[in-house]
Amino acid sequence: MIEVVAELSRGPVFLAGEALECVVTVTNPLPPTATSASSEALAWASAQIHCQFHASESRVALPPPDSSQPDVQPESQTVFLPHRGERGQCILSTPPKILFCDLRLDPGESKSYSYSEVLPIEGPPSFRGQSVKYVYKLTIGCQRVNSPITLLRVPLRVLVLTGLQDVRFPQDEAVAPSSPFLEEDEGGKKDSWLAELAGERLMAATSCRSLHLYNISDGRGKVGTFGIFKSVYRLGEDVVGTLNLGEGTVACLQFSVSLQTEEHVQPEYQRRRGAGGAPSVSHVTHARHQESCLHTTRTSFSLPIPLSSTPGFSTAVVSLKWRLHFEFVTSREPGLVLLPPMEQPEPVTWTGPEQVPVDTFSWDLPIKVLPTSPTLASYAAPGPSTSTITI
C-alpha cells in the first residue's frame, strides 16, 4: 500500500498566467516493525493540468464531434489520460510532466516531489453555469508495477483577466543564458511580472470614482434619480448606489434592486425553443435589496459581490455579464397622499386606503466585474488544497 498526497502551497485559486506549485508526497505508511512490512514500488508518476468543458444539451447546440468518441472518456489502464472517466470535452491541457520513474519505498519511508506549471492565459475561467461548465483540475497519475493507473485529482479555480495576451515581457539587452536552470529562473521572473502587472491593472481599473446620475421615469413622469460612483468593480467589493425620490413627480411605493449575472449562449450555439430547448439567456441573483419608500426623499443600498462568483467573460460558446436589475412600484394616482390630515377639529380614527392602483416597471444597468487577488479569494472562500489517494 502506498499513500500519495498532493498539496497546493498557496491555495486552490489562481490567476491565468501564474505558476501553480504543488508538492507531491509519496509514502509507504507501514511501520518498519510491522510483521508484513515490505518495500513498495511505483513504476512512474506524471502530472498535468486540464480544463474540462461540459454543455447542457437542452440549452446549447454543439456541432457533432469529428470522431465517434463518447461523452465519457473510456477507461484505460495503460495510457495516462487526465480526463479519464469525466463527462464533457477536454478543451485545454498543459504538457504532462513526469515526476519520477521506478520509485521504491521501504516501510515508513517518504519522498516528496515538486510540480510547477504556468496556467495558460488563453483558457476560459472556472465557471459552473446553467448552460456550460468550465472546470480546471490538476491530475496526478501513478502506476504500480503490473497494476492499472490510479488518478489523483486536485480541483482548481482559475480567474482570467483579459488583455494580458497582448502584453510582452520586457527583454533584457544581455544575451539569454544557455543554462536550463537560469532559463527556469527567468520564467519564474516572467510569471511574477505578469501577476504584478495584473494586480496593477485591476487596481487602476477599479479605483477610479466618478458620480454617474440616471433619471428614472415611467410613461407618466419622473420617478427619481439614481446615482452610482463607479461602474467597474472587483470580486469582493460592494456596489453602492443612492436613490433620490424627492424630485420625482410620480409617487414610488416600493423598489428593489438585484445584483445579477446574465449567462448568454452565443447565437450560433443556441438551441431553438421549438425543439425543446431551454431559454438561451439565464439570470442568477447574487444579492438583493428591497425597500418600501413612500414619503422617502433619499435612500441608499449596498450589494456585496461574492468572492466565489465568476467575473464577466466571453468565449465562443457563452458570455457572462453583470447588471443591476431594478423593479419599481409606482402609484397611478397623481399627488398620492397616504398620511392622516395634520389638523383635525376633534380626534378621529384614520385608516389608509385598502387598495391603491399601481404600475410596475423594471430597468437594467450593466456593470463590469473583474477578478480579484487569488490569495484573497482563497482566504475568503477556502477550498480543498490537499488531496490524498491510496494505491
NORKA-V569540 format. One record per residue. RES is the residue in three letters. OMEGA is omega in radians with two decimals (NA if undefined). D_LAST is the distance of its C-alpha to the last C-alpha in whole Angstrom. Layout:
BEGIN
RES_OMEGA_D_LAST + RES_OMEGA_D_LAST
END
This chain:
BEGIN
MET_3.14_6 + ILE_3.12_5 + GLU_3.14_6 + VAL_-3.13_8 + VAL_3.07_11 + ALA_-3.09_14 + GLU_3.05_17 + LEU_-3.00_20 + SER_-3.02_23 + ARG_-3.12_26 + GLY_-3.00_25 + PRO_-3.08_24 + VAL_-3.10_27 + PHE_3.02_29 + LEU_3.14_32 + ALA_-3.05_32 + GLY_3.09_33 + GLU_3.08_31 + ALA_3.05_28 + LEU_3.10_25 + GLU_-3.11_23 + CYS_3.08_19 + VAL_-3.13_18 + VAL_-3.11_14 + THR_-3.14_13 + VAL_-3.02_10 + THR_2.92_10 + ASN_-2.96_10 + PRO_-3.11_11 + LEU_3.10_13 + PRO_-3.13_17 + PRO_-3.09_19 + THR_-3.11_21 + ALA_-3.10_19 + THR_-3.09_20 + SER_-3.09_17 + ALA_3.11_16 + SER_3.12_15 + SER_3.09_14 + GLU_-3.07_10 + ALA_3.02_11 + LEU_-3.12_9 + ALA_-3.13_12 + TRP_3.02_13 + ALA_-3.12_12 + SER_-3.10_15 + ALA_-3.12_16 + GLN_3.07_19 + ILE_3.11_21 + HIS_3.09_23 + CYS_-3.13_25 + GLN_-3.12_25 + PHE_3.10_28 + HIS_-3.10_29 + ALA_3.08_33 + SER_-3.11_35 + GLU_-3.13_36 + SER_-3.09_39 + ARG_-3.01_40 + VAL_3.08_39 + ALA_3.12_40 + LEU_3.08_38 + PRO_3.14_39 + PRO_-3.13_38 + PRO_-3.14_35 + ASP_3.13_36 + SER_-3.11_34 + SER_3.12_33 + GLN_3.10_29 + PRO_-3.13_28 + ASP_3.09_27 + VAL_-3.10_24 + GLN_-3.11_22 + PRO_3.09_21 + GLU_3.11_17 + SER_-3.09_17 + GLN_-3.06_14 + THR_-3.09_16 + VAL_3.12_17 + PHE_3.08_16 + LEU_-3.11_17 + PRO_-3.10_17 + HIS_-3.13_19 + ARG_3.09_17 + GLY_-3.12_18 + GLU_3.10_20 + ARG_3.07_24 + GLY_-3.09_27 + GLN_3.02_27 + CYS_-3.04_26 + ILE_-3.10_29 + LEU_3.11_28 + SER_3.07_25 + THR_3.10_25 + PRO_3.11_24 + PRO_3.11_21 + LYS_3.13_20 + ILE_3.12_18 + LEU_3.12_16 + PHE_3.04_16 + CYS_3.05_16 + ASP_3.14_15 + LEU_3.10_14 + ARG_-3.10_14 + LEU_3.03_13 + ASP_3.12_15 + PRO_-3.13_15 + GLY_-3.10_15 + GLU_-3.12_15 + SER_3.09_14 + LYS_-3.10_15 + SER_-3.14_16 + TYR_-3.10_17 + SER_3.10_20 + TYR_3.14_20 + SER_-3.14_23 + GLU_3.10_25 + VAL_3.11_28 + LEU_-3.08_28 + PRO_3.14_31 + ILE_-3.02_34 + GLU_-3.09_35 + GLY_3.08_32 + PRO_3.06_33 + PRO_3.01_32 + SER_-3.05_29 + PHE_3.04_31 + ARG_-3.11_31 + GLY_3.12_34 + GLN_-3.13_36 + SER_-3.10_36 + VAL_3.05_33 + LYS_3.00_30 + TYR_-3.04_29 + VAL_3.10_25 + TYR_3.09_24 + LYS_2.93_20 + LEU_-3.09_18 + THR_3.10_15 + ILE_3.13_12 + GLY_3.12_11 + CYS_3.12_8 + GLN_2.99_8 + ARG_3.14_8 + VAL_3.12_11 + ASN_3.14_13 + SER_3.09_10 + PRO_3.13_10 + ILE_3.06_9 + THR_-3.09_7 + LEU_3.04_10 + LEU_-3.07_10 + ARG_3.10_14 + VAL_-3.12_16 + PRO_3.14_20 + LEU_2.97_23 + ARG_-3.06_27 + VAL_3.04_29 + LEU_-3.08_33 + VAL_3.03_35 + LEU_-3.09_39 + THR_3.12_41 + GLY_-3.14_43 + LEU_3.13_41 + GLN_-3.06_40 + ASP_-3.10_44 + VAL_3.11_44 + ARG_3.11_44 + PHE_-3.10_43 + PRO_-3.11_46 + GLN_3.06_46 + ASP_3.14_48 + GLU_-3.12_51 + ALA_3.13_49 + VAL_-3.12_47 + ALA_-3.13_44 + PRO_-3.13_42 + SER_-3.13_40 + SER_3.12_38 + PRO_3.12_34 + PHE_3.11_33 + LEU_3.09_37 + GLU_3.11_36 + GLU_3.09_33 + ASP_3.12_35 + GLU_3.10_37 + GLY_3.07_34 + GLY_3.08_33 + LYS_3.12_37 + LYS_3.13_37 + ASP_3.12_35 + SER_3.14_36 + TRP_3.12_39 + LEU_3.12_38 + ALA_3.11_37 + GLU_3.12_40 + LEU_3.11_42 + ALA_3.10_40 + GLY_3.11_41 + GLU_3.14_45 + ARG_3.11_45 + LEU_-3.13_44 + MET_-3.12_46 + ALA_-3.08_49 + ALA_-3.03_48 + THR_-3.11_48 + SER_-3.13_51 + CYS_3.14_54 + ARG_3.09_56 + SER_-3.07_59 + LEU_3.06_60 + HIS_-3.12_60 + LEU_-3.14_63 + TYR_3.06_63 + ASN_-3.13_65 + ILE_-3.12_64 + SER_3.01_67 + ASP_-3.09_67 + GLY_-3.07_70 + ARG_3.12_73 + GLY_-3.09_72 + LYS_3.10_70 + VAL_-3.12_67 + GLY_-3.14_66 + THR_3.12_65 + PHE_3.14_61 + GLY_3.09_60 + ILE_-2.97_57 + PHE_3.06_56 + LYS_-3.09_54 + SER_3.12_52 + VAL_-3.05_49 + TYR_2.99_46 + ARG_3.03_42 + LEU_3.14_40 + GLY_3.10_40 + GLU_3.08_44 + ASP_3.03_47 + VAL_-3.07_49 + VAL_3.12_53 + GLY_3.11_56 + THR_-3.14_59 + LEU_3.13_61 + ASN_-3.13_65 + LEU_-3.09_67 + GLY_-3.11_70 + GLU_-3.08_72 + GLY_3.08_71 + THR_3.11_73 + VAL_-3.10_71 + ALA_3.09_70 + CYS_-3.11_66 + LEU_-3.07_65 + GLN_3.04_61 + PHE_3.05_59 + SER_3.10_55 + VAL_-3.10_53 + SER_3.02_49 + LEU_-2.99_46 + GLN_2.93_45 + THR_-3.14_43 + GLU_3.13_44 + GLU_-3.01_41 + HIS_3.08_43 + VAL_-3.13_42 + GLN_-3.02_44 + PRO_-3.07_47 + GLU_3.13_46 + TYR_-3.14_42 + GLN_3.07_44 + ARG_-3.09_44 + ARG_3.14_48 + ARG_-3.12_48 + GLY_3.13_50 + ALA_3.12_47 + GLY_-3.13_45 + GLY_3.08_44 + ALA_3.11_43 + PRO_-3.11_45 + SER_3.12_44 + VAL_3.11_45 + SER_-3.09_43 + HIS_3.08_44 + VAL_3.13_41 + THR_-3.12_43 + HIS_3.10_42 + ALA_-3.08_45 + ARG_3.07_48 + HIS_3.12_51 + GLN_-3.04_54 + GLU_2.96_58 + SER_-2.91_61 + CYS_3.07_64 + LEU_-3.09_67 + HIS_3.05_70 + THR_-3.14_67 + THR_3.13_68 + ARG_3.07_65 + THR_-3.12_61 + SER_3.11_58 + PHE_3.10_54 + SER_-3.11_51 + LEU_-3.14_48 + PRO_3.04_44 + ILE_-3.07_42 + PRO_3.07_38 + LEU_-3.12_36 + SER_-3.11_33 + SER_-3.10_35 + THR_3.06_36 + PRO_3.12_38 + GLY_3.13_41 + PHE_3.12_40 + SER_3.03_41 + THR_-3.14_39 + ALA_-3.06_40 + VAL_-3.00_39 + VAL_3.03_39 + SER_3.14_41 + LEU_3.12_41 + LYS_3.12_44 + TRP_3.13_45 + ARG_2.92_48 + LEU_-3.11_50 + HIS_-3.12_52 + PHE_3.00_55 + GLU_-3.09_57 + PHE_3.03_60 + VAL_-3.08_63 + THR_-3.14_66 + SER_3.06_70 + ARG_-3.09_72 + GLU_3.10_75 + PRO_3.12_77 + GLY_-3.10_77 + LEU_3.09_75 + VAL_-3.13_76 + LEU_3.09_74 + LEU_3.11_76 + PRO_3.10_78 + PRO_-3.11_82 + MET_-3.09_83 + GLU_3.12_86 + GLN_3.12_87 + PRO_3.11_91 + GLU_-3.11_89 + PRO_3.09_86 + VAL_3.09_84 + THR_-3.10_81 + TRP_3.06_79 + THR_3.12_76 + GLY_-3.14_74 + PRO_3.14_74 + GLU_-3.12_72 + GLN_3.09_71 + VAL_3.08_71 + PRO_-3.04_71 + VAL_2.99_68 + ASP_3.08_66 + THR_3.03_62 + PHE_-3.08_61 + SER_-3.13_58 + TRP_-3.12_57 + ASP_3.09_54 + LEU_3.13_54 + PRO_3.00_51 + ILE_-3.12_49 + LYS_3.14_47 + VAL_-3.12_43 + LEU_3.09_41 + PRO_3.06_38 + THR_3.13_38 + SER_3.11_36 + PRO_3.12_32 + THR_3.10_32 + LEU_3.12_35 + ALA_3.13_33 + SER_-3.13_30 + TYR_-3.07_31 + ALA_3.13_33 + ALA_-3.04_31 + PRO_3.07_27 + GLY_-3.12_24 + PRO_3.08_20 + SER_3.12_20 + THR_3.10_17 + SER_-3.06_13 + THR_3.06_10 + ILE_3.14_7 + THR_-3.13_4 + ILE_NA_0
END
